[in-house]
């Protein structure tokens, strides 16, 4: 009787073990969605706070605070210096998050240091998507008011040697996905089409002021979908 009981117990144990093994092989653990960290680069006479609305929007759409880096830098210095500092910042974000690449989202003059980083400092190896909002990609004559005061502003003036070099050859190098969002009534960009990048997805968003381009919710939705 004891031998029979042991046989029944062993059989039941084998069935249970088989079921547990099957479940362990087929069950897929739930995992939270993860994104490339986003590094935001502000423009002239601005700061990281200019991204507050979009940072909040990205968080509402599932991004964590660690995945959103609104970077601050000294906007009066050369865009070359800012690009070198951006390279360091990108590496810091990658090390902190464990990601292999970031997405760059820039506004106005921030496009210049970010593009210099991509073109000249090996940034294409560490950036998945590049998004320019109201970017001064080919310069603006509006920069005449400050070109005698700040190196960065002189570099942003239409026809500067900095811009000539930056836009020579391929404007969208590497395997990075590029997009440029621009307004048809941007008083800070002369002409408005200076924002357009050859080889990028160029999107005219209608009449939105220069300062509103990087906190407008409609533009945000397009940017979010592009880098998703």
Number of C-alpha atoms within 10 A of each C-alpha: 6 7 8 9 10 11 12 12 11 12 12 12 12 12 11 12 12 12 11 11 11 11 11 11 8 8 8 8 7 6 6 7 7 11 17 22 26 26 22 23 29 26 25 17 9 19 16 15 12 19 22 12 14 22 23 13 17 18 13 10 10 13 19 14 12 11 24 22 19 20 17 17 17 16 22 17 13 19 26 20 17 24 23 16 15 23 19 11 16 23 16 12 21 17 11 11 14 11 16 15 22 26 24 25 26 27 27 27 27 26 27 31 26 27 26 24 22 23 18 14 16 13 24 21 14 19 23 20 21 27 26 31 28 32 30 30 26 23 27 23 15 17 22 14 12 15 16 11 11 17 15 26 25 23 23 30 22 22 15 15 12 20 20 14 11 19 17 8 9 12 17 20 16 16 11 18 19 23 24 25 25 30 21 15 16 20 15 18 25 18 18 19 19 17 27 22 21 14 13 18 14 18 16 15 15 12 12 19 17 19 17 14 23 26 17 14 14 10 19 19 13 14 21 15 8 15 20 10
